[in-house]
Amino acid sequence: MKVVFMGTPDFAVGTLEEIVKAGHEVVAVVTQPDKPKGRGKTLMPTPVKEAALKYAIPVYQPLKVRAEEFVKVLEEIAPDIIVVAAFGQIISKEILELPKYGCINVHASLLPAYRGAAPIQWAVINGDKESGVTIMQMDEGLDTGDMIDKVVVPIEKEETGGSLFDKLSIAGAKLCVKVMADLEAGVAGRIPQPEESTTPYAKMISKQMGKIDWNRPAKEIEQLVRGLNPWPSAYTSMNGKNLKIWSAEVLEKSEADEAQTGQILRADKNGLLVQTKEGCLNIKELQLEGKKRMDTASFLRGYPVDTGLTLGDK
């Protein structure tokens, strides 16, 4: 097939590479504009752009893909199919109807669950047992198009947003190539989605979401820690300093009868045990502002913590 690929982050790179390896002709890659990073505000290419340049594929970075002048560019390219994976812009009806096989999207959830920008993190935060990837035929709605195929990926007990991201990226890449072959052979099925999603909208993740509310159950906090690892991370405060929590475990029973939520009950080589609304959270890996990420035992050797100290805002 003659392919135009639209994608931006690391998640989309695997799909682009699988399409190339499958022998399809990727005639153009469309990705978000380069963004300034670091103190020097150096413009950095997107991961998809870097991959495209490696394969000597022409790259386009329109501010608005639906702009009339760029639609004309796509018309001139005349692709058989447009493959979209975590692109980050709304695609107009004009573009959706342009290719012979339309536009297909690699979405990191088992639709109709988790429509929206951050399905991977929300699946972990909500404590789901499984996730997956859906390849859908795009329409004008937000992740509402007909489902062509799916693959289920179990969510492990210690799964993080980052580890699930990697698994779904690989699964989605392989499934996308299969669906492209099915479309070309005329054997791809389509299942319409129900009007309503089966889960709340998977809204974009923000840094502020990582602030831990110790008045929540330990289980919910532990899921938040995993879901926001590696970015933006769950955090609290200790003695006025920001404290990132990278790994923790749930202990159902409290070790104190009248402990306040957020109060440290124990601090030793086994972890930092904190009271929550329901049960306790044992912090196994953390990072205090100005220090490196480390396991709790190593941290306590250089930064002794008294039991009874309360984490979070006073």
Long-range contacts (C-beta under 8 A, 24 or more apart in sequence): 1-25, 1-79, 1-80, 1-81, 1-101, 1-180, 1-184, 2-27, 2-78, 2-79, 2-80, 2-81, 3-27, 3-79, 3-80, 3-81, 3-82, 3-83, 4-28, 4-29, 4-30, 4-74, 4-77, 4-79, 4-81, 4-82, 4-83, 4-99, 5-29, 5-30, 5-48, 5-52, 5-57, 5-82, 5-83, 5-85, 6-30, 6-31, 6-65, 6-82, 6-83, 6-84, 6-85, 6-87, 6-89, 6-91, 7-31, 7-48, 7-83, 7-84, 7-85, 7-86, 7-87, 8-32, 8-46, 8-47, 8-48, 8-86, 8-87, 8-88, 9-46, 9-47, 9-48, 9-86, 10-47, 10-165, 10-169, 11-85, 11-86, 11-108, 11-165, 11-168, 11-169, 11-172, 12-47, 12-48, 12-85, 12-86, 12-87, 12-106, 12-169, 13-47, 13-48, 13-51, 13-169, 14-169, 14-170, 14-172, 14-173, 15-83, 15-85, 15-106, 15-169, 15-172, 15-173, 15-176, 16-48, 16-51, 16-52, 16-85, 17-51, 17-173, 18-173, 18-174, 18-176, 18-177, 19-83, 19-176, 19-177, 19-180, 20-55, 20-57, 22-177, 22-180, 22-181, 24-180, 26-52, 26-55, 26-57, 27-57, 27-58, 27-77, 27-79, 28-57, 28-58, 28-59, 28-60, 28-77, 28-79, 29-57, 29-58, 29-59, 29-60, 30-59, 30-60, 30-61, 30-62, 30-65, 30-87, 31-59, 31-60, 31-61, 31-87, 32-61, 32-87, 32-88, 32-89, 33-61, 33-63, 34-61, 64-89, 65-89, 65-90, 65-91, 65-92, 65-95, 66-90, 66-91, 66-92, 66-94, 66-95, 71-95, 71-98, 74-98, 81-180, 81-183, 83-176, 83-180, 84-138, 85-172, 85-176, 91-138, 93-140, 96-138, 96-139, 96-140, 101-183, 101-184, 102-137, 102-138, 103-137, 103-138, 104-135, 104-136, 104-137, 104-138, 104-148, 104-176, 104-179, 104-180, 104-183, 105-135, 105-136, 105-138, 105-143, 105-145, 106-133, 106-135, 106-172, 106-173, 106-175, 106-176, 107-133, 107-134, 107-135, 107-136, 107-143, 108-133, 108-165, 108-168, 108-172, 109-133, 109-134, 109-202, 110-134, 110-150, 110-152, 111-136, 111-143, 111-147, 111-150, 111-193, 112-144, 112-193, 112-194, 112-196, 112-197, 112-198, 113-197, 113-198, 113-199, 114-197, 114-199, 114-202, 115-142, 115-143, 115-144, 115-197, 115-201, 115-202, 116-142, 116-143, 116-201, 116-202, 116-203, 116-204, 117-202, 117-203, 117-204, 117-205, 118-202, 118-203, 118-204, 118-205, 119-202, 120-161, 120-164, 120-165, 120-168, 121-161, 121-202, 121-205, 121-227, 121-228, 122-199, 122-200, 122-202, 122-227, 123-155, 123-164, 123-227, 124-155, 124-159, 124-160, 124-161, 124-164, 124-223, 124-226, 124-227, 125-223, 125-224, 125-226, 125-227, 125-228, 126-199, 126-223, 127-219, 127-220, 127-223, 128-155, 129-154, 129-155, 130-154, 130-155, 131-155, 131-164, 131-168, 132-168, 132-171, 133-168, 133-171, 133-172, 133-175, 135-172, 135-175, 135-176, 135-179, 136-193, 137-190, 144-193, 145-193, 146-190, 146-191, 146-192, 146-193, 147-190, 147-191, 147-192, 147-193, 148-179, 148-182, 148-183, 148-188, 148-189, 148-190, 148-191, 149-175, 149-178, 149-179, 149-182, 149-188, 149-189, 150-175, 151-175, 158-226, 159-226, 160-226, 160-227, 160-229, 160-230, 161-226, 161-227, 161-228, 161-229, 161-230, 161-231, 162-229, 162-230, 162-231, 205-231, 205-232, 206-232, 207-232, 210-234, 210-235, 211-235, 211-236, 212-236, 212-245, 212-311, 212-312, 213-312, 214-261, 214-262, 214-274, 214-275, 214-276, 214-277, 214-311, 214-312, 215-261, 215-276, 215-277, 216-276, 216-277, 217-276, 217-277, 217-278, 217-279, 218-250, 218-251, 218-252, 218-276, 218-278, 218-279, 218-280, 218-281, 219-250, 219-278, 219-279, 221-248, 221-276, 221-281, 222-248, 222-249, 222-250, 222-281, 236-262, 236-311, 236-312, 237-311, 237-312, 237-313, 238-288, 238-305, 238-309, 238-311, 239-309, 241-288, 241-289, 241-290, 242-288, 242-289, 243-286, 243-287, 243-288, 243-289, 243-311, 244-286, 244-287, 244-288, 244-293, 245-283, 245-285, 245-286, 246-285, 246-286, 246-287, 246-293, 247-283, 247-284, 247-285, 248-281, 248-282, 248-283, 248-284, 248-285, 249-281, 249-282, 249-284, 250-279, 250-280, 250-281, 250-282, 251-279, 251-280, 251-281, 251-282, 252-279, 252-280, 253-279, 253-280, 254-279, 254-280, 255-280, 260-310, 262-310, 262-311, 262-312, 263-308, 263-309, 263-310, 263-311, 264-305, 264-306, 264-307, 264-308, 264-309, 264-310, 264-311, 265-307, 266-307, 267-296, 267-300, 267-304, 267-305, 267-306, 267-307, 268-297, 268-300, 269-296, 269-297, 269-300, 270-296, 270-297, 271-296, 272-296, 272-300, 272-305, 274-311
